Amino acid sequence: MFKKISLILISIVLTFFFIGPSFVFAQETEKLNWPLEGRKVENLLDIIRKKPLTEANRNLYYEAIKGYDYDSPRKTGAVVLVKQAILKEQLDYWFKEVPKQVSIEFLKVALKVVRIVYAQDIGTVIETIEQITVERAIDYAVNWLFQNEIKIGCGEATYIFPSYKGNTQKIDIQYIIVYHSLSQTQGKIAAEFYSKNPIEPPEGRGSLMSPGNNIDWLESTSWPRDRWVENEEKRDNDGKLEPFIVRVKGYVKRDEWGNFEWDKNKEEPIVEVDFDKLVPEFEAPIEFWEKPSILIRTKLIIEKIKEELARLQEKLASPKSFGRPLKSGWERSKDFFGE
């Protein structure tokens, strides 16, 4: 009987190590591709533009013309640039495949965005990747993301427009989107959009003064340009919008077709505009794996082996077995292979 059990265990192990990869990757593609899929990033960018950014555009505009907030005009301008960059759909998604190498700078920036959606402290994670080699840092970070059900999307949105001075302007807005799964259908997201160079903002087009006015269309750049010019004269007066970060965070869920939408049972998504923090700089990865790293693949196979052994343990567990309890499948595997 015991020999039969050992043979079963050996068969399971050999099966997973020799044919496991193809079986595992056919079933676990979603988990292994730690970057968010391109279509999901487009889905998230779309709902970010449609609701929180468009509403922030409207609310900040009202605050500016009513004089509630001295900084509202330029905040409105930043939101308009991000919203229109998404609407123009000139999007370059960097993680179409799993990156072979990313910079430590990118990992640090991405993990700071992760902090927004992840409840526990990740200071030790950031400290660790700063102290090890790039290759080890990538495996360490990817493994941590995988274990904590966190996915990251990253890319750049380009927007070309005439400025309020009549000059053609081109803005490249880099973005990072982090999705933290809370259940099979619910999650929390945080997105940051980075404009790292001063730029001449657009002329104000489109009015908010009529009820129900639609400002979410391709040529709309509805913002209080005149108020901004007045304030700009009291700043550096260079006629340019300073570098900024636009941050969006909130809870999402999947609809019946699997698309993301804002979770109406949670608090409303929040938009923040920051001109005071240093805008991070990072570059797109240039090398990609065709499949996830060997380390991650091996760990996933081991997890599958443990699951199968646990199932075997349940099947073999019995109150009567030749007058004494049988050892669990996992215990027998340790006896055979060593601790």
Secondary structure, 3 states (H helix, E strand, C coil): CHHHHHHHHHHHHHHHHHCHHHHHHHHCHHHHCCECCHHHHHHHHHHHHHHHHHHHHHHHHHHHHCCCCCCHHHHHHHHHHHHHHHHCCCEEECCCCCECCCCHHHHHHHHHHHHHHCCCCCHHHHHHHHHCCHHHHHHHHHHHHHHCCEEEEEEEEEEEEEECCCCEEEEEEEEEEEEEECCCCEEEEEEEEEECCCECCECCECCCCCCCCCCCCCCCECCCHHHHHHHHCCCCCCCCECCEEEEEEEEEEECCCCCEEECCCCCCCEEEEECCCCCCCCCCCCCECCCCCHHHHHHHHHHHHHHHHHHHHHHHCCCCCCCCCCCCHHHHHHHHHCC
